[in-house]
Amino acid sequence: MSDTLKIWVPMDSAAKALGADEVADAVTREAAARGIAVDLIRNGTRGMVWLEPLVEIEQDGRRIGYGPVSADDVPALLDGKLDSLGPVEEIPYFARQTRLTFARCGIIDPLDLDDYQAHGGLAGLRRAIGMTPPEIVAEVTASGLRGRGGAGFPTGIKWKTVMEAEAPQKYIVCNADEGDSGTFADRMIMEGDPFTLIEGMAIAGLGVGATRGYVYLRSEYPDAIRVLKDAILIARERGVLGPDVLGSGRAYDMEVRTGAGAYVCGEETSLLNSLEGKRGVVRAKPPLPALEGFLGRPTVVNNVISLATVPVIFEKGAKHYADFGVGRSRGTATLQIAGNVKRGGLFETAFGMTLGEVVNDVGGGTASGRPVKAVQVGGPLGAYMPVSKFDTPVGYEEFDQNGGLIGHAGLVVFDDSTDMLQMARFAMEFCAVESCGKCTPCRIGAVRGVETIDRIAQGDSGATELLTDLCETMKDGSLCALGGFTPFPVMSALTHFPDDFATYREAAE
């Protein structure tokens, strides 16, 4: 085996979209033609999407990176004539990261459970098995872990509520309905390290007394669905899931349920309705899902990244995790850098780095080379942060104080050619299209919002005040964040970029 060349080519969706499958096929063909023994491993992505397909070759025990690699580059790659990026861990973008949740992603074979364990996998679950449910919940609470799907609600409080609830059956539901623009962390970890999500959900089950779990995964992610389903089968065969989890005598099993991709099903109660086979409309709260969730039973609903972070907390201890971060934002943020940006990809770092550092230093500024105008953080319902706010540290409270929200931590970068009035209009239009229709402020307000912004575009100076009033009504009166948060991008565009709205008035005059 010493003469076998070890090569990694990602099977991640982003890498495949950029030609990774063609590169893998070319490696296989070229090696066969040359009589070279190759061990081709299809790993997840390291998250440096602008370098994909990123091919790695083992040399003297180190993984040397090459990218972006095309199928035509493969002969030169095998000849040793292709310029390398050096050891992957030393690429500046990667070296600057603090990888806790994504520590194994891009390194291991996603469906090799032994490879997973060799890199620390299942250590957290084995520790949790030796703990009582209150001890498990206390560990999560002490870590400071908060929901990574948007609201930032403390995970420990949610788990404690479900643990203390009396019921014949409890559930763990993983919200993998990743619908925000510029977000791909959920998909990336499910495709690149699925066992960490399985392990996290199993720990959650042991902690709150739930024996069943469901991953609600949107249909637009076929690769994630396939990899996660295969990983669940392997985990069940190896005793990680089932009636006797790792010989503990305690039961936990799970499955994947595929959703149709309605944006509103990212909201937990709408998701639960969809999971039950009903129309995906928002439920009024209370009752909270923690008490009356899936099929009316106590249910933990957590985002993928929240649950995928649980194993490292139990492997290394709550204090180790809590020592990272700023203020009440503990641990790491899995930032997804997208849009008009030079170096797009996933960047995991401790909370506290400023927004400007993320966009300019890590992301390299705009791909167009023009000045940055705004960054939308937190998906299509997130505020547009102007350059004047770039000194804001990435943290829940820090963003809130500056009129923004972190949400799923997706960042979409815009340059100075962007018309912010049109971006505000898009936010209202998006809400109108995606509304479940349950509440009037969202269903009707978003339609009126589009009309009002069109009036501003036509030079109606009085419509600006009307838009502000409408946004207040939507924010205060909507049942969920779809209608309640749509005013964030609209009002941030109006507040920070008034010239883009005034231009239309001047043109009309």
N, C-alpha and C positions, 0 to 999 in steps of 0.2 A: 504493500500500500504506500510505501514511502515514495514510489515513483508516480503516484496518482496526483494529478493536479486538482486542487480543491478550488472550485469557482462558485461564487454566489451571484445569482441573478434574481432580482425581486419579482415576486408574483403579485405584488400590491397593485390595486386598480390603477393608481396614478402612473406607476411605472409601466404597466401593460398598455395604458393609453398612449404612452410615449415610445412604445416599440419593444418592451422587455421580452415578450414572447418570441418575437422575431430574432432577437439577440440570443436567447436561450437555444432556439432551434439551430441557429448558425453555429453556436459553440459546439453543439452535439455533432452536427454534420462535419464541421472542420476538424474536430478532434478525431472522429472516425476515419476521415480521409487520410489523416496523418499518422494514425495508429497510436494516438496519445490517450492514455487512460485518464479520464476526467470524472471527478465526483461533483456533479452539478447539483447545487442546493438552491431551491427556490425559497428565499427568505422573504420577510416583509421589508418595507422600505425603511431607511434610516431617517426619512423625513426631509431630506434635502432635495425637494422635488425639481428644482432647476438643474440638478445634476443627473436626473433620471433619464434613461436607465443607468443606474450606478452599478457597475460590475466590480466585484471584489475577488482578488486572487490571493491565496495564501502563499506568502514568501517568507521563509525563515521564521515561521510561527506568527507572523503578523499579516493582517488583512490589508492589502494595498488596493486603493480605489482607482477606478477609471470611469470617467463620465463627462458629459453624456456619451454613451456608446451606441453606435448604430450597428446593424447586422453587417454592413460593409467594413466596419472597423475590426471585426473579429479576427481575420487573418493576421493583421498587424498586432492585435492583442496577444495572440498565441505565439507570435514571433518575438514578443518582448519589445516591439518597436513603437507601441502606442504610449504617448506621454501619460504618466500617472499623476494622481493627486496626492500621492504619498499615503502613509497609514491613515485609514479612515478616521480613527479617533483623534487624529491631529489636525484634521481639516478645521479651520477656525470656527466656522458655523457650528460644528458638532462639539468641538472642544470646550466652547463657552457654556454649554448646557449643563444643567443639573438634572440628570435623568433618574427619576424614581419610578414613576408609573410606566414609562417607556424604556426602562433599563434594558429589556431583552429584545425590544422591537427592532428588526433589521439584523439582529445578531444570530438568532436561533432559527431553526426550521420550525415554522408555526405549528406543524402537526406531529412533531417528534416530542412525545412526553418525557422521554429520557433526557433529551437536550434541554427541555424546559427545567427539569429538576437539577440538571448539572449547573444551571445558572440561577439557582436559588428558588426555583418554583416548588410549590407545595410546602415549603418550610413554614409559611404563615398559617396554612390550614392545619398542619400537624400541631403547631403551637395552640391554635384555637381549640382543637379537640380536647386538649388538657385543661381547658378553662370552662367555667360555668357561664351560662348566658349573661348574667349581670356583669361578669368580668370582661366578656367579649365586648359588650356595649360600652362599658367604662373605658376600654382601650381605644375604641373608635372616638369616643367623646374627648378623651385626653389628647388625641392627635390634632384636634381642631379641624378635621376634615369637614368641608362644606360641599353642598351640591354643586357639581360642575356643569349642570345642564342649563343654568340660567339664574335661578333665584338665589343661589348661595345659602340655602337653609342648612343649619348644622345637622350633619348626618346622624350624630349620636342621639340627638333629641328625637328624631324620626324613629330610629331603631328602638329607643327606650319605650316610646309610646306603643309600638307594635308588640314588643316583648311583654309589656305589662297588661296588654289586652287579653281578655278571656275569650277563647273561641275554639271550636273543634278543628278548625283548619286555618292556617295562615299562609301568606304567599310572599314571594320576592318577585317583583317585576322590574326588569331592566328596560329603561327607556332608551332604545336605540333608534328612535325616529329623528335622525340627524338631518333637519331640514333647513338650517340656517345657511345663508349665503356665506361662502368662504370658510366653511367648517368641514373638517374631514378627520378629526382626531378619533372619533368613535369608530369610523370605518377602518382607519389605519391600524388601530390596536386589535380589532376583531380579525382583521386579515393577517396581521403580523405577529400577534401574541394572544390567541384566543383563550388559552388555558388560564391566563391571568384573570380574565373576566369570569370564567367558570369557577375558579378558586375563590374569587371575591364574593360571588353569589352564594357559594357553599358556606363560607364563613358567616355571611349575613343570615343564612338559613339557620345555622347552629345558634347564632346569637339571639334571634327573636323567636325561635321555635317554629320556623316555617319549613315544611318538608317538600314544597313544590316551588318551582321558579319558572318564569317565562321571560324570554327576550323578545320584545316587540321591535322588529327590525323592518325598515322600509324596503319595499321591493326593488327600489332603484340601486340597491347594493347586492347584486347577484353573487359576486365573489365572496363578500362577507358572509352571506347566507350559507354558501357552500362550505367555506372553511369552518365556520362556527358549528354547523351541523356535524361535520366530520369530527371536529374536536370533541363535541359532546358524546358521540358514539365511542371514541377512544377512551374518554374519561370514564364512561360507564363500564366499558370492558375491563379497565384497569382498577376499578373499585374506588375511583375518586367520586363518582356519583352512584346513587342507588340506595338500597335499603341499609347498607352498612358502610358508611363513608370512611374509607381508609381504616377499616376494622374497628371503628369507634362504637359500633352498635347503634349509631344514630343515622337517620335517613335524610337524604336530600337528593332530589332529581329535578331536571329542568328540560325545557325544550324551546325551540325557536318558533315564534308566530310571525307571519309576514303581513305587514300592513300595506295599504295601497298608496301611501305617500301623501296623505292630506297633511298640510302644514300644521293645522290645529291639533292633530294627534300627538304633537310634541308636548301639548299640555296634558298633565297627568290624568285628569278625570276623563277627558276626551279619549285619551289612549286606552283607558280601562274600558270605556264603552266599546271601542273598536275591538279590543281583545276579547270581549264577551260576545262579539258578533253583531253588535248593535251599530247604529249610525254614530259616527264620531262627533258628538256634540258635547259641549262642556257641561259638567254637573255643577250645580250650586254647592258651595261649601259654607258651613258644615253640612253634613258630616265629612270629616277629613278621611282621605283614603287610608290613613294609618289605622283608623278604626272601622271604616266601612269602605273597603276598596274593591278588589277583584271579587266578583260574585257576592258582594256584601260582607266579605271577611276582612280582618285586619291585614293590611298590605304595605310592605316597604316598596316605594317606587323611587328608584335611584337612577341617575344617568350612568352610561357606560363608564366614563372616566372615574366617577365616584367609586363604583364597584371595583373597577380594575386597579384602583389605588389601595384598596383594603389589604391585599396580600403583602405589599411592602411594609405597611404599617405593622402588621403582625410579625413579619420576618425580622424587621430591624427595631421594632418598638415604637410606641406612640411618641416618645420624647424625640427620637431621631427625626421623625417626620415633622413634628411641631417646631423644631429648632430652625427650620427654613421658613422664610416668609416675612411679612411686615404687618404690624397691627393685628387685627383679627383674621387676616388672610394668611393661614398657615399652609406650609408645604409648597407645592409647585403649581404654576400655571402652565397648562399645555397650550401655548399660543399658536394659532394657525394663521400664518402670514400669507395673504393672497391679494388679488387685485392687480393694480398697476405698480408692481414692485419687482425689483431686480432679482432678489433671492427669496422666492416664495417657498414655504414649507412649514413643517412643524418644529417649534422651538420650545423645549421644556426648560423652565428656569424657575427659581424661587420667586415668589411674589415680591415686588419691590422695585424691579427695573422700570425705568420711566418709559412712557409711550414713545418718546422721541428716540431713545436708545434702540427700542425694538424696530421702529420703522427705518431709521437712518443707518444705525450701526449694524444691526443684525440683518435687516432686510435690504440694506444698500440703497435706500431711496427708490425712486420710481424707475420702472423699466424704460419709460419714454425719455428719461433724462430731464424732464421738466420738473419744476418745483412741486413739492407735495402741497396739496390744498386741504385735504381732509382725510381722516381715517374713520371708517365706520366700524365700531367695535361692538360685538354682541349680536351679529346677524342683522336681518332686514328691519328689526325693531330697535336696533341700537342707535345711540346718538352719533351724529357726525362730529368728531372731535377736530377742531382747527389746530393749526400749528402753535397757536398761543397757549394751548393746553398740553403741549408735548412734554412738559415737566411733571405731568401727573404720574405718580407711581402706579404700577399695575397692582391694584388691590380693590376689594369690593367697596369698602367705605370710601377710599380715596377717589374712586371713580364716581361714586354716588354724590360726593360733595362737589364734584365738578360737572354735574349734570349728565354723567354717562353711566353705562352699565357694562360689566364684563361679559355677562351671559355665558355663552359657550366658548368664549375667548377666541372667536374668529375675528381677524382684522382684515378689512378690505380697504386698500389704499387708492386714493384718487389724486390725479395731478391737477394743475391750475386751469386746464381746459374744461373741467367738469362744470356743468350748469347745475347749481344746487337747487334751483327751483324745480327743475325736472326730476332731481333725486327725491325731493319732498313729495312731488306728485306720484312718483313710483311707490313710495311708502304707503300712501293712501290707496293707490290702485291695488297693491299687493294685498292689503288688508281686506279690501272689498272682494277680491277674488277668493281669498283663503278663509274668509269668515265662515264659521259653522252656522251662523244665522240665529243662534239662540237668543242673543240680547240685542236690543235696538241700537245702543250707542255704537257698537261695532258694525252691525249689519248695514244700518242706514248712514251712520256717521262717516264711514269710510267713503261711501258713494258721494255724499255731500262734500266731503273733503277734496275729492278729485275735482268736482265742479267748482269749488271755491278757489282752488289753486289755479284753475283755468281762467277764472275771472281776474285773478291777480295778473296772470300772464297777458290778459287783454287790456290791462291798464286800469282796472277798477281799484282805486286806492282804498275804498272802504272795505274791501274784501279781506284785507290783512287782519283787521280787528275781529272779523267774523271767524276767520280761520283759528285765531288764538282761542276764542270762546269755544269753538267746536272741539278743539284739542283738549281743553279742560273738561268738557262734558264726557268725552271718550275716556279720558284718563280716570276720572272719578266714577263713571257709571258702568264700565264694561266688566263682565263677569270674569274674564281671564286676561292674560298678558297680551293676547293678540290685539284686541282693541285698546287695552290699557296702556300698552307700550308704543303703539304706532305714533302717538304724539312726540315721542323722543326724537326720532329722525326729522320729523317735520319741523318742530319748534327749534331744534338745534340748527337746522339749515337756515331758518328764518332769523334766528338770533345772531348767529356767527357770520352769516354771509348775506347781510341785507342788500348789498349791492346787486346780487344776482336777482333779487326780486324787484329792486328799484329800476333796473335796466328796462324791464318790460313796461313800467309806468312811463318812463321817459320816451320810449319808442311810441307808445300810444298817444302821448301828448304831441 
